[in-house]
Every structure is written in structure tokens, then in C-alpha cells.
Amino acid sequence: MRADEASSDVPFEASQADTSAYGAGVGWSPVYDLERAIPEIIAYEKAKRPAQEKPAQLPRNVSDHQRSKKVPMVRALQDAAHKLHPECKVIAGDIDNNA
């Protein structure tokens, strides 16, 4: 594999993981993409909890994978997690040993 890197000040992640080998290996692949799934998950979670009820006060941690060189995305995830709970930890990793 060959990769070309270019500098950019745009905090945008334009790559997408190829999960075809994973799908072939486990015999399953998702029906929804993130753009469709996330609004439905949010609506579901809001509907099952009364509006006046506060979310759980315990910190929830987030694990994120395939994040090598995707710092803007990790920072955005940290910002969102900390809005839910200031003590939330975001754990990011990648198969690359240098990530």
C-alpha cells in the first residue's frame, strides 16, 4: 500500500475504513450508515427517558478505533463526551503501533 500525505488546516476526516474483509469474515455488515443511524439513536434515547430526568451522573468512557492521524475527530469526540460528563475519558487507538 502507498499513502500520500498533504498538510491541511481543515479539521475534516475524509477517509473511510474498508470493512469488506471484516464483513466477509463474520458474514455480516451494517444496514445503516452513521448519517442515518445517529439521528435515530438520539431520538430513541430521548423518547425512552422523561425530559425532566437527568442522565446518569457516573462518567461513561468512549473507545474509538482507527484514529491514527485523525486528531480533529478525536478532539471533537472529546468535546462531545465532556459535554455529557466532564470526567468522561476518550480512549483512541489504531492498529499502527506508532498511533
N, C-alpha and C positions, 0 to 999 in steps of 0.2 A: 504494500500500500504506500502511496505517496501523498503527502499533505502539503499544501501551500498555505502559509500564514501571512496575513496582512494586518497592519495596525489599524485600529479604528477607535474613535471615541464614542461610537454609538453603542449604548448598553443593550444590545439585541442579540439573541441567540438564534442563529439561522440554521443550525444543524439538527438532524433528527436521527435517532438511533435506528439501525436496520435490525428489526426483531424477527425477520423471516426464519432464521435458523432456530431461534427460541420457539417460535410458533410450530415449526415442523417437528422439533424435538418433543414438545409436550402435547402436540395435537390440538392446540387452542390458540386463538388470537382474539383480542378485544373487538367488540362490535362497535363501541363508541370511541370517538376521538376525544381529546381533552376539551376542545371547544364546545362540544355537545354535552359531555358528562358533567363538567364542573358546575354549570348553572343548575342542572337537575339535582346534583348532590346538595348544593346550597339550599335549594327550595325544599327538598326533603327534610334536611336537618332543621330548617326554620319551622316547618309545619309540625314536626313531632315535639317541639319544645314550646311551651307557652311563652308569649312575648315578655312577660314580666320575670320569668325565671332566668337567673344568671347562669352562664356557663360554669362548668366545673372549675374550682379555684386551684386545683393541682396543676402544675406545669405539665404540658404534653410536649414530647420531643418529636422531632421530624427527622427521618432518614431520607437522604436524596442521593441518587447514584448517577453515574456517568457525568460528573461535573468537572472533569479536567478542563481547565482554561475557560470556565464559564462563570467567572466571578460575579458579573452583574446579576445573573439569575439566582445565584446563591444569596447575594445581598438582598434581592427583592423577597426571597423566601424568608430570610431572617426578619426583615421588616414586618412582613405579614404575620409571622409566628409571634413576634414580640407584641404586636397589637392585641393578640389573643391572650398572651400571658408573658409578662416581662422576663420570666425566668426560663422560658422555653429555649431548648437547645436545638440547633440545626446541625446534623451530622451529615457531611457530604463526602463522597468518595468516588473512586474510579478504579477501573482495573489496572490503569497505568500506575506503576509503583512510585512514580515521581509526582503523582497528583496530590 
